Amino acid sequence: MIVQERRRDRGPKGRSLDDAAFADVQALLGTLPRRRDLLIEFLHLIQDRYGCLSARHVRALAEAMRLSQAEVYEVASFYDHFDVVKEGEAEPAPLTIRVCDSISCMLAGSERLFSELVVAADPAAIRVVRAPCMGRCAGAPAVRIGDREVDHAKTEHLLTMALTGETQVLIPAYANLDVYRASGGYDLLQKVRSGVYPAETLIATMQDAGLRGLGGAGFPTGKKWEIVRSFPSPRLMSINGDEGEPGTFKDRYYLETDPHRTLEGALIAADVVGAERIYFYVRDEYPAVLNILRNEIAALQTAKITRPGFIELRRGAGAYICGEESAMLESIEGKRGLPRNRPPYIAEVGLFGRPTLNHNVETLWWVRDIVEKGAAWFAGLGKPDHPGVRSWSVSGRVRNPGVKLAAAGVTVRELIELCGGMREGHVFKAYLPGGASGGILPASMGDIPLDFGGELAKHGAFVGSHAVVVFSEHDSAKAATLNLLKFFKHESCGQCTPCREGTGKMVSLLQTQGSPDERALRDLETVMRDASICGLGQAAPNPLNHLLTHFREDL
């Protein structure tokens, strides 16, 4: 009988712990609780300090949080703004310039800007990368150099900024807590807390006003409060500040100018539904907003308007899919931002399994005015059968792009007039009524009322986040559609096959020389609409559908 010699123990398998890296991580985390839901926050701490996520720091973080390395790695590698560096790989250059290549910036020449920077920048000192929409469409082409956001960017200026070190976050002037309170801010909240405005009254007021979710879905606000309140406590609340829809920048505008109006609206809503905590999720592409909110949330605590920790700021990491509410909740829980299957809906089983009220930034921004001025006031600002006023992010070939306040039911022609008309030398040709996913319509449909449902929906389009991008006769509908589809391909979370494979296949079919295979494109469209888990895959074919329907001359 042959006895096989037992192999000697060669030590533990996998990557060994680097003591120095472990000390680095422990110092960064300090006294913070090693909770699983804080994983993304901790990854940000490492990335901010060291410029990337090295393999040894990933290993050390896993040790500090008592998680597997695979669990930490799968989260870190999901988000675009985390630079995961494996053993043997070079770390990224010390400075990164992100050039927005989404639709409004494409129209403004971002491709030329990117090419110039790649040629002119020293790759050892500056990394130049493409980036999806940064929410600065009115200042296209937009760039982020380090943590500094730059509008109307030019190559020479950016290279000068890199040399002089002008790469830190720039905070715009805004109404801080003292300024807001001087104009009566938080008086309404105190009345709500003291019972002057009972929850039932506030719910009825929102319903009578016709206020709807202004992040894209348009669900009635009062009804949402009523539904969440009907489920047993404990309840939570989240605020969706992950404004990633190309062409959208209204939420950034409000948070950079008057953040407490949204914060007071949030505290009132939390009181109505009995939420025990608010989680404010803001995209990493908004460094100024993040800075402002950190300061003002701390000011609320100092003023004893909120207790410590009642509003918890969470930072996204570059994932458009986290604008979908259930994917956002997954991200807040420290996971990959994968949309959940529904039902159950988050109003019943949401954040950490609790009933959760989720709202968009602008929706909450209107709460104070509606209660103080009355439901009839707000409803009367809209057009007949379209109650309320909206904030429209308008960009593209207009003379004065920006956030425009206009009635619900406004037309794109009226919005163009609010922007001072078309730019000189441009004639109105087409428009996106609701960002990348709302479709693309010809100028002949420029008198359709813009609102949720209605005539717009009959044409297979929707208003979504109220992002309107205007095109002229100088623009190709096919090129615009290809830009939008490339965005969806890049931002698909990959969870479901129809979206993951369908977006990429649509791009490749549309890029082929000659006439595209329309039958294959229509088949893909049907499968994606019917079988995708969330709205990204379901709405991604909208611009393609309209290209084939309304812009055959551009094929």
N, C-alpha and C positions, 0 to 999 in steps of 0.2 A: 504494500500500500504506500503510495507516494503522498507525503504530507507537504502541502503547499505552504511555503513560508509566508507568513502574514506581512503585508507591506508596511513599512515603517510609517508612522504618522508624520505627514509632511506639514502639519499645522492647519489652521482654518482656511477654508476655501474663500475665494472672493477677494475684494480689495481690502488691504489692511488699513487700519486707522492710523492716520498721520497725527501725532500728538500736537504738533504746532498748529495744524489746521483745526483740530478740535478746540484748542485754546482760543483761536481766532473766533470761532463760531460761538463759543460760550461767552466770550467778551461782548460780542455783538448782541446776543440775546439777553444778557444781563439777568435781571430779575423777572423778565417776562415769562408768563406761564407757558410751558411746552405743550400747548393744546394743538390737536390735529388741525383744527380749523384755521390756525395761524400759519400754516406751512407756507402759503404764498407770500404772506407778509415777511416771513423770515428769509425766503429766497430773495425778496427785494432788498433786505438789509445787506445780504452778502453781495448781490450784484452792484448795489450802490457803492459799497466800500471797496470792492476789488475789481469792478469793471466787467466781471464775468462770473460764471459758476463753474469753477474747476472741479475735476473729479474728486480731488481730495477734500474740498469743502462740501461737496454733495455727500460724500461718505461721512464726514464729520457731523453734518446736520442730521443725517439719518440716525447716527448714534445719539445725538443730543435729544432727539424727539422719540427715540425708541421705535423707529420705523424702518422698514426694509429700504435698501438703496433703490430697488426697483420702483417702490412707491414714490419716493422723492423724485427720481429721475423722470417718471412718466408725467408727473405734474409739471416739472420744470421745462421739459421738452415740448409740452403742449402749447406754451405761450410764446409768442414771437419776441417779446421784449426781454426774455431770459437768454443769455448767451451761454449755453452749456458747452464746456470745453473738455474733451476727453483726453486721456493720457497721450502724450506725443503730439497733440494738436497745438498750433500756435494760438495764443490769446489774441482777441481782437485789438485793433489799434486803440490807443488811449482816448481818441475822440471819434464819435460817430455822427455823421450827418445823414439824417433821414429825409429823403426827398419824396414828397407825396406824389403818387402817380394815379390817384383816383380822378374821376371824370372832370371836375372843374379845373383841377390843376393840369390835367392833360390838355384841355383847351387853352390854357395859359402858357403852355410851352415847357412843362416839367420834364419831358423826355429830353429836350435839348439841354436843359439845365443839368440833368443827371449826367448826360454824356460829357459835358464840359467839366464837371467836377471830377469825374473818374479820371479824365486826362490830366487835369491840373493839380489834383491833390496828391501829396506824398502818401502812398499806402501804408508806410510804416508809422505814420503819425495820425492819419485820418482814414476812417472807414466810411465809404459812401454806399448807402443801401437805399433801395426802393422801400416805400412804406405806403400802406393803405391810408384812406382819408384821415386827416388830422383834425378835422373840424374847424378849419380855417379857410373855407372855400371862398369867402368874400375877399381874401387877400391872396388868391392864387397867383403864381405858384407858391405853395407853402412848404416850409422846411423847418426841421428841428435840428439845431446844432448843439450837441450836448443836451442841456435842459432849457435852452433858449429857443423860443418859438419866433419864427421870422416870416413875415408876410412879404409878398412881391419880391421874393428872393432873387438875388443875382450872384453869379459865380464870384466875381471879384470881392464883393462885400463879404460873402461867407468866408472866403479864404483870409481876408483881413481880420474878421472876427476870431477865426481859429488862431491866428498869430498873436492877437492881443488878449486872448483869453476871455472874450465876451461870450461865454457859453453857459452862464448860470441863469437860473430861472428869473424872469422879469415879471414882477407883480404889478398889474395895472391898478389905477386908482379905483376904489370901490367903497360902498357904504358899509362901514364896520358896525359893530354892535352899538356903540355910542351914537353914531349918526342915525342908525335905524330907530333906536329907542326915542331919539329926540323928535321923530315924526310920528310917534304913537305906536311904534313897533312893540309887540308882545303884550299890549294892553288887551287885545282880543283873546290871546291865549289865557291870560289871567281870568278873564270873564268866563271862558269855557271851563276852566278848572274849578271856578267857584260856583258853577251851575247856572249862570245867567243864560247860557245857550246849551240846553240839554242835547244829548247825542241824537235823539230822534228829530229834533228841530234842525240840526246841522245836516243830517242825512237828507231831509226833505228839501232843504235849501239847495243843496248840490243837485238834487234831481230836478227841481224846478228851474234851476239855472241852465241845465243842459250841459254841464261840464263833463267832458269825457277824457279818457286817457289820451294824452297827447304825445305818447312815445311811439305810437304806430297802430295799436289795436283799436283804440277808440271806445273802450268799454265804459259805460256810464259810471262816474265816480261815486255818486250816492248809492247806487246799487251795489257797488263793490264794497263800500263800507258796511252796508247792511248784511251782505253775505258773510264777510269775515267775522263780523260781530256775532253772527248766529252760531258759530262753532265754539266749543268749549275752550276756555283758557287753559294753559298760558298761550298767548298769541304774540307774534312778532311783526315787525314792519321792515320793509326794505325800500330803498330809493334807488332807482335805476339811472345812474349818471354815466352809463356806458354808451355814449352817443356816437355810434360807429357807422351809421348809415351814410354812405357817400352823399355829400351835398347838405348835410345837417350840421348846424352849429348854434342853434338858438339856446340850447341849455347851457353851453359854455358862456354865451353872452350874458345870461341872467346870473350865473354863478360868479362871473368876473365883475359884475356891476352891483348887484343887489342880492347877495346870497341869503340874507336873513329872511327875505320874503318866502323863499322856499323852505327854509328851516322852520319858520313859524307855522307855515302850512302843514309841514310834516308833524310837528308836535301836536297840532290840533287834531290831525287825522289819527295819530297814535292814541290820543286821549279818547276819541270817539270809539275806536275799536278795542281799547284796552290793551294796547301793545306794551309789552314789558321792556322792549329795547328796539332801537332803530339801527339798521345797518345801511350806511350810505356808501354805495359802490360807485367809484369814479374811475374812468379809463385812465391808464397810465400816460396817454397822449396829452393829458391836460395838467402839466406840472404846476402851472399858476393856480388853477382851481384847487388842486390838492393842497397847496400851500395856504391858500385863503381859508379853506374849510378847516384845516388843522388849527389855525389861529382862532377862527370864530367859534368853533365848537368848544375850544378851551375857554374862550371868553364867556360863553353861555354857562359853563360850569363854575367859573369864578364868580359870576353874577348870581349864581344859585337859581338860574332859570331852569337848568337841568341838573340832575345828579351826575356825578362822575361815571362815565361809561355808558350813559343812556343812549347817546348817539355814538356809534362806532364807525369810524371811517375805514373803508376797505379799498385797496388800490388794485385795479385791474392790471393786466400784464400783456396787453396786445392781442385780443381775441374778439373779433366782431360777433361771434356766436354768443358771447356773454351778454349781448343786448337782449337775447331771448330770456324771458324771466326765469325759467327753471334752470337754464344753463348758468345764469348769474348766481342763483342760489347755490348751485354746486360749487362755483368758484369761491363764494363767500365761505363755504364749508372747507375750503382748502383743497379742492379737487380739480380735475380737468373739467372744463366747461362744456359738458355734454348735456344736451337737452333731455329732459325726462319724458317718459311716456305718460300720456294723460288719457283718462283720469287715473288717479285723483288729481285735481287741480290744486295749485299752491294755496288757494284760499282755505283749503281744508287740511292738506298735508304739504307744508312748504318748508321753510328754513328749519333745519334740525328736527323735521317731522312735525312742526307746529303750524297751526293756521297762520297764514302770513298775508299781510296787506302789502302789495307792491305798487309803487307809483313812479311816474316819470317826473323829472325836475319841474317842467313847465306846468304840469297839472297842479302840483302843490303851490306853485308860485301864484296862482289865481285865487286860492282859497280865501285869503284875508280880504281881498277886494270884494269877493262875492258876498261874504257874510256882512261886511260893513256897509256895502252899497246896495245889497239886495239882489235876489235871484233875477228879478225882472230887468234890472240894469244890465247884467251880464248877457242874458238871453237877447235883450234888445239890441245888442251891438252887432248881431249877426244879420244875415239877409233872411227874407221870408223862408220858413221851413229849414233854416240853418242857424240855430241859436248859438250865440257866443262869438267871441273874437279869438283869433289865433295868431301865433307868432310864426311867420313864414321865413325860412332860410332860403334866400334867393341868390343864385350865383350863375355864372356862365356869361353869355354875351350881352349882358345888360350894362347900362352906363354906371349905375351906382348900386352894386350888390350889397347885401347885408340882411339883417333881421328886420322884417317889415310887419308891423301890426296891421291886420286887415280882417274883415269879417269872414266868418265861416261862410262858404259858398262864393267867395271871390273867384274871379276867373284869372287865368294866367295873363291875359291881355291887360287886365287891371293891375296886376302885380308888376308887370313890365312898366306900366306908366308910373307906378309908385317908385320905381327904380330910375326914373328919368328917361325911360325909353331904351331902345336898343343902342348898343355902342355904335359910334360913327362907322359907317361902311358895312354894317351888318343888317340883314333883313331876317325877321323872325321865321324860323323853319320848323322847329320842333321843341318839345320840352319833356322833362321828367316831372310828373306831378307829385311823386312821392319818393324821391331818392332812387337808389339803384334798383330796388325791388318793385317800385310802383309802375313800371312800364315806361314806354316812350311814345308820345302821341304827336301827330302832325299839327302844324299851325292851324289847319282847317278845323281842328277841335279845340281851339283856344278860347272858346266861349262857354265851355262846360263848367258848371259850378264845382269848385273844389271842396269836397267834404267827404266824410265817411259814407260809403254806399252810394245810392242815387245813380245819376246818369254816368258818373265816372266808372262805377263798378260794372255797368252794362257793357262797357268797352274793354273790360278785362284789366282795368287800372285801379289804383287806389292812392289815397293821399298820404297814408302812412305817417311818417314823422314830419310832414309838411316841409319837405325839402324839394324846392323847385329849381331845376337847372335848365337854363334856356340855351337853345342852339340856333345857329344862323345858317344861311345858305353856304357858308364856308366849311361847314361840318358834315361829316359822313355819318349817317345813322348806323351803318355797319361798323365803323370804327368805334363809335360810342358803345354799341351793343357788345362788341368784343372786349372793350375795356371793362364793362360791367360784369361780363361773364368771367373774365380773368380774376376779378375781385372775388366773385363767389367761389371760384375754384380754389383760390388761395385761402379763403376764410371758412370753407366747409370743415366741420369738426371731424369728419371721416367716420362718424358712428354708423351711419346707414349707407348702404350700397348705392341706392338711387341718386343720392346727392353727391356722395364722394366720387363715384364714377361718372355720373351724368354731367356734372359741371365741367369736368376735364374733357369729356368726349364732345360736348357742345363747342368748347373752345377749339379743339382740333378740327372739327368739321367745318367751323366757320372760317378757319384760317386756310383751308385748302384753296388752291388756285382754281379759278373759274367759278361756276355756279355751285353753291353748296347743295348737299344731298338733303333736300327738304323733307323727304319721307322719313329719313333717319332722324332728322332734327325733331319732327313732329312726334315720332314714336318716343324719343327721349323725353320730350316735354310732357307727354301723357304719363309716363312712368314716374317721373320726378314729382309731378303734382299729386298723383294718387298714392305714392308709396313712401315719400320722404317723411321722416319723423316730425320735423319742425318746419316753421315758416321759411327758413332759408332755402331749402330744397324745393319747397312748394312754389315759392315766388320767383326763384332764380330764372325760370324760363320766360317771365313776363316781357322783358325787353326783346328777346328773340321772337316771341309771338308777334309783337308789334312791328318788328323789322320786316318779317315775312308778310305781314298784313298791309302795312301802310307805306313802306319805304322800299318797294321792289326795285325802284330805279337806282338804289344805292348798293344793291347786291353785286 
